[in-house]
Amino acid sequence: MDLSITINGIKFPNPFLLGSGPPGTNARVIAKSYDAGWGGAVAKTVSLESSKVVNVVPRYGKLRSRKTDEVIGFENIELISDRPIEVWLEEFRQIKKDYPNHVLVASIMEEYRKERWQELTRVVQDTGVDAFELNFSCPHGMTERKMGSEMGEHPDLTEEVTRWVTEVAKIPVWAKMTPNITNIREPSLAAVRGGANGISAINTILSVIGVNLETLRPMPTVEGRTVPGGYSAQAVKPIALRMVSQLGLGLPKEVSISGIGGIESSHDAIEFMLLGASTVQICTGVMLQGVKMVDELKEGLAKFMNDKGFNAVQEIVGKSLPYFSTHMDLVKLMKEAKRHKAGEAARDNEWAQKDITEKTAELTSN
């Protein structure tokens, strides 16, 4: 089955992209993802001065299921690429030479200076990359330099910086949004006003993964200290789905959405697409499963399309958005369906008549 989809004039062999981070940290790992069958890759974020980027060890922390030891949450305090921009420019050129038909998205981030953003845009664009992703969303470390989410949390800055880039960009521009904000639509619409062709959402959620009860140190611990970091993996998926659906309902139709957050299987990816994402990005999932997870992603999507009678990937995008409504409308629909008693049974005073776990199960749909 044909899994290709054309977004912002770019044809993706399939909608599955490596998300910006360790899986796209250099040309070799990006090449491995192309060979494995990924539809595209968003390289690790680059800036003009890598010397200012110093990563720490350890920089990851895992939240595990109490019953199975499965990783359900993942925190990182990793920064953007610490490799010189000159090395990246050469690797971008080499990747596009070796894989001319594969999609390469460059993630870029700079300080709040127009000349730096535009210089970075020009030099990266000249390598032949297919699109830009503007990192307005890194939640830790770079905020001390007024970068990342320090921009994305302020719609006026998001709009201004996006416009700086689109003034010189000749290729599509996506803006990557932070979830660490009250209403994700506001900075997203600001990016669109600045000329963005697409929105990527969400980046990681600011978090503290836990505290070691022996040492009393919060984790991950670096020489006895830590900082809040970015939370990812399957635990963030419901939050990411909510935000993607808000964008699907609130952005202009011509603006594409690249869905991110807790995607670990084709089932997860299809949920994002049904709520408005044309492509999906996976970073933590690849770190935990490896690049070969794309096999299940493609097989699962093809089976879903065949089972449901979809002929093209684009037909899936946003298919579930019409089913969102308001609580008042839900009450009206329930009454019209003559299910008054179901509503009565949900009243708060009914909780005293049964065990709390039984009542919870009675009111749960899945």
DRENDRENRO-774330 format. One record per residue (C-alpha): residue number from 1; residue in three letters; x, y, z. Coordinates in pm, 1 decimal. Layout:
   logu   kolke         c1         c2         c3
    NUM     ALA          X          Y          Z
...
***
This chain:
   logu   kolke         c1         c2         c3
      1     MET        0.0        0.0        0.0
      2     ASP      118.7      353.2      -82.1
      3     LEU      198.1      525.3      250.0
      4     SER      334.6      846.0       98.1
      5     ILE      196.1     1187.9      183.6
      6     THR      277.2     1531.9       44.3
      7     ILE      303.9     1810.9      301.4
      8     ASN      396.7     2173.0      226.9
      9     GLY      504.1     2059.4     -119.4
     10     ILE      736.7     1789.3       17.3
     11     LYS      662.5     1423.8      -62.6
     12     PHE      730.3     1196.2      234.3
     13     PRO      761.9      820.3      151.8
     14     ASN      562.9      761.4      471.0
     15     PRO      452.5      988.3      757.5
     16     PHE      705.9      857.8     1011.7
     17     LEU      996.1     1088.3     1100.8
     18     LEU     1281.6     1066.2     1346.6
     19     GLY     1223.5     1339.8     1602.0
     20     SER     1499.2     1588.6     1675.1
     21     GLY     1735.6     1450.0     1939.2
     22     PRO     1984.5     1166.2     1985.5
     23     PRO     1839.3      953.2     1699.0
     24     GLY     1938.4     1233.2     1459.1
     25     THR     2263.4     1336.6     1621.9
     26     ASN     2489.9     1291.0     1315.6
     27     ALA     2489.6     1181.9      950.9
     28     ARG     2558.6      815.8     1027.7
     29     VAL     2254.4      761.6     1248.4
     30     ILE     2031.8      957.5     1009.8
     31     ALA     2153.1      736.1      722.5
     32     LYS     2068.0      426.7      927.2
     33     SER     1714.1      553.8      971.4
     34     TYR     1674.5      610.6      597.3
     35     ASP     1806.8      261.4      526.0
     36     ALA     1559.8      122.0      780.2
     37     GLY     1268.2      284.5      599.0
     38     TRP     1178.7      603.8      785.0
     39     GLY      995.3      867.4      585.1
     40     GLY     1223.4     1146.2      700.8
     41     ALA     1440.9     1277.0      981.5
     42     VAL     1456.9     1594.7     1186.5
     43     ALA     1821.3     1639.2     1277.0
     44     LYS     1931.7     1734.5     1626.0
     45     THR     1902.0     2109.7     1680.4
     46     VAL     2198.4     2316.2     1561.9
     47     SER     2315.0     2668.9     1645.5
     48     LEU     2602.0     2888.0     1533.2
     49     GLU     2819.6     2843.3     1844.5
     50     SER     2849.6     2484.8     1961.1
     51     SER     3121.2     2580.1     2210.1
     52     LYS     2849.8     2721.8     2435.7
     53     VAL     2676.5     2382.8     2450.2
     54     VAL     2809.7     2153.1     2724.2
     55     ASN     2615.5     1836.4     2805.5
     56     VAL     2630.0     1656.8     3140.8
     57     VAL     2641.6     1292.3     3248.1
     58     PRO     2412.6     1134.6     3346.3
     59     ARG     2139.5     1321.9     3161.2
     60     TYR     1849.9     1073.7     3144.4
     61     GLY     1607.1      937.3     3401.5
     62     LYS     1338.6      669.2     3368.2
     63     LEU      999.6      633.3     3533.0
     64     ARG      906.5      264.6     3547.6
     65     SER      580.8       81.7     3602.4
     66     ARG      550.8      -35.2     3962.7
     67     LYS      425.4     -373.7     3844.3
     68     THR      618.0     -459.8     3526.4
     69     ASP      930.1     -239.8     3534.2
     70     GLU      830.1     -111.5     3189.2
     71     VAL      952.7      240.7     3106.5
     72     ILE      643.8      462.0     3105.7
     73     GLY      815.2      800.2     3139.9
     74     PHE     1153.7      936.1     3039.5
     75     GLU     1327.2     1258.4     3143.6
     76     ASN     1622.9     1420.7     2973.0
     77     ILE     1837.0     1722.1     3053.7
     78     GLU     2016.5     1699.3     2719.8
     79     LEU     2100.7     2015.4     2527.3
     80     ILE     2108.7     2079.3     2154.3
     81     SER     2397.8     1958.1     1939.4
     82     ASP     2746.4     2024.7     2072.3
     83     ARG     2902.1     1959.1     1728.7
     84     PRO     3040.5     2257.5     1530.2
     85     ILE     2806.5     2408.5     1272.0
     86     GLU     3074.5     2360.0     1005.4
     87     VAL     3062.3     1984.0     1063.3
     88     TRP     2683.3     1985.2     1043.2
     89     LEU     2680.3     2184.1      718.3
     90     GLU     2909.5     1932.2      554.0
     91     GLU     2702.1     1642.0      685.6
     92     PHE     2376.6     1799.0      564.9
     93     ARG     2528.7     1825.9      215.7
     94     GLN     2652.2     1468.2      227.8
     95     ILE     2319.1     1330.5      347.4
     96     LYS     2130.6     1502.5       65.1
     97     LYS     2390.9     1380.6     -185.7
     98     ASP     2367.1     1020.4      -66.0
     99     TYR     1989.0     1023.8       -9.3
    100     PRO     1842.6     1278.7     -253.0
    101     ASN     1491.8     1132.4     -227.5
    102     HIS     1478.2     1121.9      151.2
    103     VAL     1340.1     1411.5      353.3
    104     LEU     1580.9     1597.3      581.0
    105     VAL     1447.9     1864.8      816.7
    106     ALA     1700.7     2090.8      990.8
    107     SER     1613.6     2193.5     1345.4
    108     ILE     1762.4     2534.4     1426.5
    109     MET     1776.3     2753.8     1735.3
    110     GLU     1952.2     3075.7     1819.6
    111     GLU     1966.5     3359.9     2067.2
    112     TYR     1726.1     3653.6     2039.1
    113     ARG     1918.7     3832.1     1766.4
    114     LYS     1784.4     3875.2     1415.1
    115     GLU     2122.6     3861.8     1242.9
    116     ARG     2208.6     3528.7     1408.2
    117     TRP     1878.1     3361.2     1318.3
    118     GLN     1904.4     3480.4      958.9
    119     GLU     2269.5     3380.9      923.9
    120     LEU     2192.7     3032.8     1055.9
    121     THR     1894.6     3003.7      820.6
    122     ARG     2099.8     3100.7      515.7
    123     VAL     2399.2     2873.5      576.0
    124     VAL     2183.7     2569.2      657.0
    125     GLN     1949.1     2634.1      366.0
    126     ASP     2242.6     2637.5      123.9
    127     THR     2316.5     2272.0      207.5
    128     GLY     1997.6     2154.3       36.9
    129     VAL     1787.8     2049.9      337.2
    130     ASP     1415.6     2016.5      264.1
    131     ALA     1264.8     2219.8      549.3
    132     PHE     1334.2     2396.1      876.4
    133     GLU     1198.6     2324.5     1222.7
    134     LEU     1238.3     2620.7     1458.0
    135     ASN     1309.0     2502.2     1811.5
    136     PHE     1095.9     2731.1     2027.0
    137     SER     1046.6     2460.8     2284.5
    138     CYS     1357.5     2314.3     2449.9
    139     PRO     1249.8     2335.1     2817.4
    140     HIS     1585.8     2337.9     2993.3
    141     GLY     1941.1     2465.1     2975.3
    142     MET     1915.7     2695.0     2676.6
    143     THR     1646.3     2903.4     2843.5
    144     GLU     1928.4     3058.8     3044.1
    145     ARG     2038.9     3214.1     2712.2
    146     LYS     1681.7     3322.8     2626.8
    147     MET     1647.6     3036.4     2377.5
    148     GLY     1408.0     2746.6     2329.2
    149     SER     1090.5     2759.8     2536.6
    150     GLU     1191.0     3102.8     2664.0
    151     MET     1082.2     3218.0     2317.4
    152     GLY      797.7     2972.3     2264.1
    153     GLU      622.1     3073.0     2585.1
    154     HIS      584.2     3428.0     2450.3
    155     PRO      369.9     3458.6     2135.1
    156     ASP      510.4     3799.2     2044.2
    157     LEU      865.4     3659.8     2038.0
    158     THR      750.6     3349.3     1851.5
    159     GLU      592.4     3560.4     1578.4
    160     GLU      888.3     3795.2     1551.9
    161     VAL     1155.4     3526.1     1529.7
    162     THR      950.9     3317.4     1286.3
    163     ARG      925.1     3622.9     1061.9
    164     TRP     1302.2     3672.6     1079.3
    165     VAL     1345.6     3319.9      943.9
    166     THR     1073.1     3331.1      680.0
    167     GLU     1215.0     3655.8      543.1
    168     VAL     1515.4     3460.9      413.5
    169     ALA     1389.9     3100.0      398.2
    170     LYS     1309.6     2954.7       57.3
    171     ILE     1191.2     2621.2      193.9
    172     PRO      899.9     2529.6      428.3
    173     VAL      927.9     2635.9      792.3
    174     TRP      776.6     2447.0     1085.2
    175     ALA      768.4     2588.6     1437.6
    176     LYS      807.4     2340.5     1724.8
    177     MET      585.5     2427.8     2019.7
    178     THR      636.5     2391.5     2392.9
    179     PRO      360.0     2229.4     2601.3
    180     ASN      471.0     2430.4     2905.0
    181     ILE      209.5     2695.4     2840.7
    182     THR     -159.8     2747.7     2915.0
    183     ASN     -291.2     2756.5     2557.4
    184     ILE      -76.9     2605.1     2281.9
    185     ARG     -287.5     2767.8     2012.1
    186     GLU     -167.2     3119.1     2097.7
    187     PRO      205.6     3077.6     2019.3
    188     SER      118.8     2843.5     1730.8
    189     LEU     -103.8     3104.2     1567.1
    190     ALA      168.1     3360.8     1633.3
    191     ALA      414.7     3143.2     1441.2
    192     VAL      164.5     3116.8     1156.2
    193     ARG      131.2     3495.7     1149.3
    194     GLY      510.3     3505.4     1123.8
    195     GLY      493.6     3287.1      813.5
    196     ALA      528.6     2930.0      944.8
    197     ASN      393.8     2662.2      710.3
    198     GLY      356.9     2402.0      981.8
    199     ILE      352.5     2339.1     1355.5
    200     SER      533.4     2057.2     1535.6
    201     ALA      387.1     1961.3     1873.6
    202     ILE      467.3     1880.5     2140.5
    203     ASN      816.0     1908.3     2279.7
    204     THR      884.5     1760.2     2621.7
    205     ILE      705.0     1859.0     2942.8
    206     LEU      911.5     2021.1     3217.7
    207     SER      949.6     1764.6     3494.7
    208     VAL     1141.4     1609.2     3781.9
    209     ILE     1152.3     1230.5     3733.1
    210     GLY     1190.1     1147.5     4102.5
    211     VAL     1396.5     1169.0     4421.7
    212     ASN     1642.3      907.0     4548.6
    213     LEU     1521.3      827.8     4901.1
    214     GLU     1866.2      705.9     5007.0
    215     THR     2061.4     1017.0     4906.3
    216     LEU     1767.3     1263.0     4911.4
    217     ARG     1888.7     1390.0     4572.9
    218     PRO     1645.1     1459.4     4287.8
    219     MET     1726.7     1271.0     3965.5
    220     PRO     1906.7     1254.8     3729.7
    221     THR     2180.1     1357.4     3969.8
    222     VAL     2497.4     1527.1     3844.0
    223     GLU     2759.2     1569.6     4118.3
    224     GLY     2482.4     1591.6     4376.3
    225     ARG     2266.5     1845.1     4190.8
    226     THR     2003.0     1847.5     3916.5
    227     VAL     1770.2     2071.6     3713.3
    228     PRO     1415.5     2007.5     3589.9
    229     GLY     1419.0     1840.8     3249.9
    230     GLY     1198.6     1734.8     2960.0
    231     TYR      947.2     1452.9     3014.9
    232     SER      860.7     1214.9     2729.1
    233     ALA      759.5      851.5     2651.3
    234     GLN      414.3      696.3     2668.5
    235     ALA      299.8      882.1     2979.8
    236     VAL      283.8     1215.2     2791.1
    237     LYS       72.8     1086.8     2500.4
    238     PRO     -270.5     1194.9     2634.6
    239     ILE     -142.4     1548.4     2688.9
    240     ALA       14.3     1557.5     2343.0
    241     LEU     -304.8     1423.5     2183.6
    242     ARG     -508.7     1695.0     2352.6
    243     MET     -277.4     1967.8     2229.1
    244     VAL     -260.3     1828.9     1874.6
    245     SER     -640.2     1813.2     1863.7
    246     GLN     -655.3     2176.8     1976.4
    247     LEU     -423.9     2268.6     1691.6
    248     GLY     -621.0     2054.4     1448.7
    249     LEU     -935.4     2244.3     1541.3
    250     GLY     -776.1     2587.6     1577.2
    251     LEU     -520.4     2632.0     1297.7
    252     PRO     -590.3     2736.5      939.5
    253     LYS     -647.3     2431.4      718.8
    254     GLU     -339.4     2498.1      507.2
    255     VAL     -107.2     2476.3      810.8
    256     SER       36.0     2128.1      860.1
    257     ILE       82.2     1958.5     1196.5
    258     SER      362.0     1718.4     1286.6
    259     GLY      253.3     1522.9     1594.2
    260     ILE      498.7     1434.3     1870.9
    261     GLY      468.3     1284.9     2218.4
    262     GLY      472.8      929.9     2349.5
    263     ILE      443.9      752.6     2013.6
    264     GLU      571.3      398.2     2050.3
    265     SER      354.8      202.2     1804.8
    266     SER      144.2      235.6     1491.1
    267     HIS     -165.0      256.2     1713.5
    268     ASP      -21.9      566.5     1882.2
    269     ALA       78.5      723.7     1551.5
    270     ILE     -264.8      670.4     1394.6
    271     GLU     -430.2      840.4     1692.0
    272     PHE     -222.3     1153.1     1627.7
    273     MET     -310.3     1146.8     1259.4
    274     LEU     -681.5     1110.1     1329.7
    275     LEU     -655.2     1423.1     1545.1
    276     GLY     -492.3     1632.6     1272.8
    277     ALA     -125.1     1535.8     1234.5
    278     SER       -5.0     1478.7      878.2
    279     THR      328.5     1340.9      996.8
    280     VAL      446.0     1207.4     1332.2
    281     GLN      787.1     1230.9     1493.8
    282     ILE      941.0      978.3     1729.7
    283     CYS     1249.1     1034.8     1944.1
    284     THR     1224.7      860.1     2283.5
    285     GLY     1056.4      558.5     2122.9
    286     VAL     1355.9      514.2     1894.1
    287     MET     1596.1      555.7     2185.6
    288     LEU     1420.5      271.3     2367.2
    289     GLN     1333.8       43.9     2070.9
    290     GLY     1579.3      127.8     1792.4
    291     VAL     1523.6      241.3     1434.0
    292     LYS     1371.9      -91.9     1327.8
    293     MET     1051.5        3.2     1508.7
    294     VAL      954.1      167.9     1179.7
    295     ASP      866.6     -176.9     1043.3
    296     GLU      573.2     -208.5     1284.3
    297     LEU      474.1      153.2     1221.5
    298     LYS      441.3       96.4      847.6
    299     GLU      280.4     -245.2      876.7
    300     GLY       27.9     -121.7     1132.6
    301     LEU      -65.7      184.9      927.8
    302     ALA     -109.9      -21.4      611.2
    303     LYS     -331.9     -271.5      793.5
    304     PHE     -542.5        6.4      947.2
    305     MET     -593.7      170.4      608.2
    306     ASN     -686.3     -159.9      448.9
    307     ASP     -924.3     -256.6      729.4
    308     LYS    -1098.6       83.2      731.2
    309     GLY    -1105.7      136.8      355.7
    310     PHE     -871.6      435.9      337.4
    311     ASN     -697.0      474.0        1.9
    312     ALA     -447.9      743.9       98.2
    313     VAL     -277.1      854.3      418.9
    314     GLN     -418.7     1204.4      378.4
    315     GLU     -770.7     1064.9      420.9
    316     ILE     -691.1      973.3      782.5
    317     VAL     -570.2     1319.4      884.4
    318     GLY     -821.0     1492.1     1112.9
    319     LYS    -1087.2     1224.8     1066.0
    320     SER    -1174.3     1222.0     1438.0
    321     LEU    -1180.1     1598.8     1492.2
    322     PRO    -1555.6     1641.1     1415.5
    323     TYR    -1635.9     1429.6     1721.0
    324     PHE    -1515.4     1693.4     1968.2
    325     SER    -1789.2     1902.2     2124.3
    326     THR    -1879.5     2078.1     2451.1
    327     HIS    -1998.1     1932.0     2779.8
    328     MET    -2335.1     2102.8     2740.5
    329     ASP    -2373.7     1938.9     2401.4
    330     LEU    -2286.7     1597.9     2548.8
    331     VAL    -2563.5     1638.2     2805.7
    332     LYS    -2806.6     1736.5     2530.5
    333     LEU    -2710.7     1438.1     2315.1
    334     MET    -2742.0     1200.8     2608.1
    335     LYS    -3091.3     1329.2     2689.8
    336     GLU    -3197.1     1310.1     2328.4
    337     ALA    -3084.1      949.5     2327.5
    338     LYS    -3316.2      892.0     2625.3
    339     ARG    -3030.5      805.4     2854.8
    340     HIS    -3144.5     1023.7     3142.9
    341     LYS    -3083.4      743.6     3388.9
    342     ALA    -2720.3      716.6     3288.0
    343     GLY    -2679.2     1080.2     3378.8
    344     GLU    -2864.0     1036.7     3705.9
    345     ALA    -2641.5      742.9     3796.6
    346     ALA    -2338.1      966.2     3752.7
    347     ARG    -2446.5     1206.4     4027.2
    348     ASP    -2201.3     1260.4     4312.3
    349     ASN    -2428.3     1121.3     4585.4
    350     GLU    -2426.0      780.4     4414.2
    351     TRP    -2061.2      727.6     4509.0
    352     ALA    -2156.4      635.7     4866.2
    353     GLN    -2357.2      332.0     4754.6
    354     LYS    -2070.3      130.0     4608.3
    355     ASP    -1701.4       69.3     4657.6
    356     ILE    -1507.8      353.9     4498.0
    357     THR    -1322.7      121.9     4259.0
    358     GLU    -1652.4      -36.5     4143.4
    359     LYS    -1808.6      303.7     4080.5
    360     THR    -1500.6      414.7     3890.9
    361     ALA    -1521.9      107.1     3665.7
    362     GLU    -1893.9      167.8     3607.4
    363     LEU    -1828.0      516.9     3472.5
    364     THR    -1526.5      424.7     3258.5
    365     SER    -1558.7      368.8     2883.7
    366     ASN    -1249.1      160.2     2807.5
***
